[in-house]
């Protein structure tokens, strides 16, 4: 069941059957898998590390074990649903070309160790854009609703990426490789992604560089006044775009 084209380019753990995407060398010991309920302690550890949480807008503060459990309960159904789409396609069209799917079945970044065990490193999510830099609620809601209503495969859909990586593995080129893998192996061929808009805090030069290394182009810095759950105030968000030229789409 797992070998037909509908699962491409996913690989599968031979012991657990878990799907994953593997990064290319020199980071081929890094994989992206579905989230696991057992990830809660690792998520808690990251969300209580200022090297991680100070650059994120959404996490509660202080971050408690119940928040990690709630987060996993929130995201796991989406990756499960994405894999179920692939399973249905593998049954209905086992010999057909890979179908477009609405979501990505993997998002958790892990490092595979020499003994075969793996270490939770972080998260990367590909979602339809929701314009977090817009402060006018009604206009933002209307724009997000219009974008969400577009049919899968519509090149006018605008997507976004949210990510983080553990402090122990920052600055090693891993997240740049993860973004590249997500785009080239899954987002473009399996979801029909043609436009991605990302927002980074103005001071987060490392995150901006990750995207620029992958072909994202800086558009502008938007003045904002965001008071994060930590009490930190964000005064600017950098906007970057990734667009596939029409000739590359063909």
Secondary structure, 3 states (H helix, E strand, C coil): CCCCHHHCCCEECCCCCCEEEECCCCCCCEEEECCCHHHHHHHHHHHCCHHHHCCCCCCCCCCCHHHHHHHHHHHHHHHHHHHHHHHHHHHHCCCCCCCCCCCCCCCEEEEECCCCCEEEEEEEEEEECCCCCCCCHHHHHHHHHHHHHCCCCCCCCCEEEEEEECHHHCCCCHHHHHHHHHHHHHHHHHHCCCEEEEEEECCCHHHHHHHHCCCCEEEEEEEEEEECCCCCEEEEEEEEEEECCHHHHC
